[in-house]
Amino acid sequence: MFTVRVETPGGHYPIHIGAGRLAALVQSVPADATSIVLVTNTTIAALYADRVETVLQASGKPVLRIVLPDGEQYKTWDSLNQIFDALLEQALDRHTVLVALGGGVVGDVCGFAAACYMRGVRFIQVPTTLLAQVDSSVGGKTAINHPRGKNMIGAFYQPLAVEIDPDVLKTLPAREISAGLAETVKYGMIADDDFFTWCETHVAALRALDDDAVRHAVRRSCEIKARVVSQDERESGVRAILNFGHTFGHAIESGLGFGRWLHGEAVGCGMVMAAELSHRVLGLDRTIVERIRALVAAIGCPVQAPDLGVQQWLDLMRVDKKNQGHQIRYVLLPELGRAEVHAVADERVQPLLSGQ
């Protein structure tokens, strides 16, 4: 087992990475917990909920299971209220511990519920998708979507622990693996050019879920994200670089309708667009742009953006948490392995959005 530490003002906690972590999950439940609430979705419940519930019952605490519908389109007030309704119906107290068993949607909604219920109860992240293991479960971002913008309603709220069991990835469809690899290779683009090169070399092993390759990729991704989050918990500075490709990607998700493209697919395509904009604005070497395009294609994500119409692109990207004074700010690469945030005038972005 590997352990990566996250140290923020909002909480210090471990990320445990290793086969069999589901069976060891009870170790992360605090002794003073009065009850445990397992929050999952319909897909994951059928695969793992019985096993995890049995593990949690070994704590001697009562365990309540809440099963949400599966899909990005259900990252809504209704799902959040489903959790609140269950907690209130059982009159659960402040010593309740929530356990998020699922991908990014479950983790975000469960974490947001934990941040709000009685003004804050503890929760544990147990990510079951590659994307959640390398990205959304780490760092304390919790949120729901709004029809006008993705993740615009939420809170920074750190978990007690993140328990990552790579074995659960073997039940994922290939499309989910590709989506998770988009967030994985992102770390090489923004913070570690050697890791980017390693991903290029090992892309076939990663897509095949080779044990050694996946363990290394998850560990390195968590190390980089933990380092960035520990420096800037609330995204007031350096943490924004983790959003490389996300300004375009979130617009794709909103513009097409949540759930049509997976989050990682949209981010993968968005990173190709951000690399191209980096070339046009900062002079990023053209060969780096093509390497990024080739790697995104190799992991199985789209590299051709949908035609949303220039004005819709701009309107959607204006609803972004990085923006200031209605100026759209983009995470760009001056070079491979280093990222910066830049405000770019709409006139410079419009040709890219129109396919020129």
NUKE-260873 format. One line per 10 residues: number of its first residue (from 1); their letters; for each residue x, y, z of C-alpha. Coordinates in steps of 0.05 Angstrom, whole numbers, plus 5000, padded with zeros to 4 digits. Layout:
<sites>
NUM	A	X:Y:Z | ... $
</sites>
This chain:
<sites>
1	MFTVRVETPG	5000:5000:5000 | 5023:5071:4984 | 5001:5131:5026 | 5000:5202:5000 | 4986:5258:5049 | 4943:5319:5037 | 4956:5377:5084 | 4907:5436:5079 | 4877:5485:5129 | 4811:5448:5120 $
11	GHYPIHIGAG	4839:5380:5139 | 4900:5335:5139 | 4885:5265:5113 | 4915:5204:5078 | 4903:5177:5009 | 4912:5102:5015 | 4927:5067:4949 | 4929:4991:4946 | 4894:4927:4927 | 4845:4905:4981 $
21	RLAALVQSVP	4830:4974:5009 | 4755:4960:5005 | 4765:4904:5055 | 4805:4950:5101 | 4756:5008:5096 | 4732:5002:5168 | 4801:5025:5191 | 4784:5095:5168 | 4719:5099:5208 | 4731:5140:5271 $
31	ADATSIVLVT	4716:5107:5338 | 4667:5161:5358 | 4622:5152:5297 | 4550:5139:5318 | 4527:5114:5250 | 4553:5104:5180 | 4517:5124:5116 | 4539:5089:5052 | 4523:5132:4992 | 4529:5099:4924 $
41	NTTIAALYAD	4493:5093:4857 | 4452:5040:4823 | 4511:5013:4782 | 4561:5009:4838 | 4510:4984:4888 | 4500:4921:4846 | 4575:4908:4845 | 4603:4928:4913 | 4551:4954:4961 | 4537:4888:4997 $
51	RVETVLQASG	4611:4875:5006 | 4627:4945:5031 | 4566:4947:5077 | 4589:4882:5109 | 4659:4911:5120 | 4630:4974:5151 | 4584:4934:5197 | 4647:4905:5229 | 4654:4973:5263 | 4594:4956:5306 $
61	KPVLRIVLPD	4559:5019:5281 | 4491:5018:5246 | 4499:5026:5171 | 4447:5061:5126 | 4452:5053:5050 | 4430:5108:5002 | 4429:5091:4928 | 4428:5149:4878 | 4413:5143:4804 | 4475:5136:4761 $
71	GEQYKTWDSL	4499:5190:4713 | 4524:5262:4709 | 4453:5285:4694 | 4435:5265:4765 | 4487:5310:4798 | 4429:5355:4820 | 4389:5384:4878 | 4344:5323:4874 | 4401:5275:4889 | 4427:5320:4944 $
81	NQIFDALLEQ	4358:5322:4975 | 4352:5247:4971 | 4411:5243:5019 | 4384:5298:5065 | 4315:5264:5067 | 4347:5198:5089 | 4391:5231:5142 | 4334:5271:5171 | 4285:5213:5169 | 4334:5173:5212 $
91	ALDRHTVLVA	4349:5234:5256 | 4423:5222:5248 | 4469:5266:5290 | 4534:5304:5281 | 4576:5242:5293 | 4549:5209:5231 | 4602:5190:5179 | 4584:5188:5105 | 4620:5141:5058 | 4620:5159:4984 $
101	LGGGVVGDVC	4626:5095:4944 | 4627:5112:4870 | 4654:5157:4817 | 4659:5232:4814 | 4584:5246:4816 | 4574:5204:4880 | 4636:5234:4912 | 4616:5306:4896 | 4544:5299:4917 | 4559:5259:4980 $
111	GFAAACYMRG	4615:5308:4999 | 4569:5368:4989 | 4516:5334:5032 | 4568:5322:5086 | 4589:5395:5083 | 4518:5419:5092 | 4484:5369:5139 | 4483:5400:5209 | 4535:5449:5180 | 4585:5393:5170 $
121	VRFIQVPTTL	4593:5319:5185 | 4652:5275:5167 | 4658:5234:5104 | 4705:5185:5070 | 4718:5181:4995 | 4720:5111:4964 | 4728:5125:4889 | 4710:5070:4841 | 4727:5102:4774 | 4796:5119:4749 $
131	LAQVDSSVGG	4776:5192:4740 | 4753:5196:4812 | 4816:5160:4837 | 4864:5207:4803 | 4824:5272:4809 | 4756:5285:4838 | 4763:5247:4904 | 4825:5286:4923 | 4825:5358:4945 | 4757:5371:4977 $
141	KTAINHPRGK	4718:5399:4919 | 4644:5382:4927 | 4587:5406:4883 | 4525:5396:4843 | 4511:5420:4772 | 4463:5474:4751 | 4432:5478:4681 | 4472:5542:4671 | 4539:5515:4694 | 4577:5454:4718 $
151	NMIGAFYQPL	4599:5451:4791 | 4577:5522:4804 | 4542:5505:4870 | 4584:5470:4923 | 4635:5476:4978 | 4708:5461:4993 | 4703:5406:5045 | 4759:5357:5058 | 4746:5282:5072 | 4773:5242:5130 $
161	AVEIDPDVLK	4809:5196:5082 | 4811:5174:5009 | 4812:5098:5001 | 4834:5077:4931 | 4830:5004:4910 | 4855:4996:4839 | 4822:4927:4834 | 4753:4959:4827 | 4774:4989:4760 | 4769:4920:4728 $
171	TLPAREISAG	4693:4925:4725 | 4695:4992:4687 | 4676:4996:4613 | 4732:5018:4566 | 4700:5087:4556 | 4706:5102:4631 | 4779:5081:4630 | 4793:5129:4573 | 4756:5185:4610 | 4798:5173:4672 $
181	LAETVKYGMI	4863:5172:4632 | 4847:5242:4607 | 4854:5269:4678 | 4915:5225:4689 | 4955:5250:4629 | 4935:5321:4648 | 4983:5319:4706 | 5041:5308:4660 | 5020:5366:4616 | 5015:5416:4673 $
191	ADDDFFTWCE	5067:5394:4723 | 5113:5336:4703 | 5138:5328:4631 | 5173:5263:4650 | 5106:5234:4672 | 5076:5257:4606 | 5130:5219:4569 | 5119:5158:4613 | 5044:5161:4596 | 5061:5163:4522 $
201	THVAALRALD	5104:5101:4529 | 5055:5063:4573 | 4989:5082:4541 | 4973:5011:4518 | 4988:4983:4587 | 4944:5037:4619 | 4885:5022:4574 | 4894:4948:4588 | 4894:4963:4664 | 4962:4932:4675 $
211	DDAVRHAVRR	4970:4929:4751 | 5039:4962:4755 | 5022:5016:4704 | 4957:5034:4738 | 4987:5036:4808 | 5043:5082:4784 | 4995:5128:4746 | 4946:5134:4804 | 5002:5146:4855 | 5037:5199:4813 $
221	SCEIKARVVS	4971:5234:4797 | 4952:5236:4871 | 5022:5261:4890 | 5017:5319:4841 | 4946:5337:4860 | 4961:5332:4935 | 5021:5378:4927 | 4980:5430:4889 | 4920:5426:4936 | 4964:5432:4997 $
231	QDERESGVRA	4991:5498:4970 | 4923:5526:4951 | 4862:5492:4981 | 4809:5541:4955 | 4835:5553:4885 | 4855:5625:4897 | 4921:5615:4859 | 4961:5556:4836 | 4905:5504:4843 | 4872:5534:4781 $
241	ILNFGHTFGH	4924:5499:4738 | 4888:5433:4753 | 4832:5460:4708 | 4874:5453:4645 | 4825:5436:4589 | 4765:5445:4635 | 4742:5513:4610 | 4730:5483:4542 | 4710:5416:4571 | 4656:5442:4617 $
251	AIESGLGFGR	4627:5482:4559 | 4623:5418:4518 | 4587:5382:4575 | 4537:5438:4585 | 4528:5453:4512 | 4514:5381:4492 | 4474:5365:4555 | 4505:5333:4617 | 4518:5259:4607 | 4524:5258:4531 $
261	WLHGEAVGCG	4600:5262:4536 | 4635:5236:4598 | 4671:5289:4638 | 4739:5260:4620 | 4722:5257:4546 | 4703:5331:4547 | 4766:5348:4586 | 4809:5308:4538 | 4782:5347:4479 | 4787:5411:4519 $
271	MVMAAELSHR	4861:5398:4532 | 4874:5393:4457 | 4838:5459:4448 | 4877:5491:4506 | 4942:5465:4477 | 4925:5497:4410 | 4907:5562:4444 | 4973:5558:4482 | 5009:5555:4415 | 4972:5615:4388 $
281	VLGLDRTIVE	4977:5658:4451 | 5041:5636:4486 | 5080:5604:4429 | 5078:5533:4456 | 5119:5491:4408 | 5075:5460:4353 | 5107:5392:4365 | 5082:5393:4437 | 5011:5409:4413 | 5014:5349:4366 $
291	RIRALVAAIG	5041:5304:4421 | 4983:5325:4466 | 4933:5313:4410 | 4964:5245:4395 | 4963:5222:4468 | 4890:5244:4478 | 4871:5204:4416 | 4913:5145:4440 | 4877:5140:4506 | 4811:5138:4469 $
301	CPVQAPDLGV	4783:5208:4479 | 4755:5254:4425 | 4802:5306:4396 | 4751:5341:4351 | 4707:5391:4387 | 4632:5392:4374 | 4603:5452:4337 | 4568:5491:4392 | 4569:5557:4354 | 4619:5611:4373 $
311	QQWLDLMRVD	4570:5652:4415 | 4546:5591:4455 | 4619:5571:4468 | 4634:5640:4496 | 4569:5645:4536 | 4582:5577:4568 | 4655:5592:4583 | 4636:5657:4616 | 4604:5615:4671 | 4670:5590:4699 $
321	KKNQGHQIRY	4698:5596:4769 | 4766:5622:4744 | 4736:5682:4710 | 4744:5752:4736 | 4702:5812:4715 | 4670:5773:4658 | 4738:5760:4627 | 4747:5687:4608 | 4811:5659:4638 | 4844:5597:4609 $
331	VLLPELGRAE	4897:5550:4636 | 4952:5550:4584 | 5020:5517:4574 | 5081:5560:4561 | 5118:5494:4557 | 5104:5421:4570 | 5101:5408:4646 | 5085:5480:4665 | 5017:5515:4667 | 4994:5586:4677 $
341	VHAVADERVQ	4927:5622:4679 | 4916:5676:4626 | 4858:5721:4608 | 4850:5718:4532 | 4808:5766:4491 | 4748:5734:4457 | 4774:5757:4389 | 4835:5712:4397 | 4794:5651:4416 | 4738:5658:4365 $
351	PLLSGQ	4778:5628:4306 | 4793:5566:4347 | 4719:5559:4367 | 4698:5564:4294 | 4747:5510:4273 | 4800:5556:4241 $
</sites>
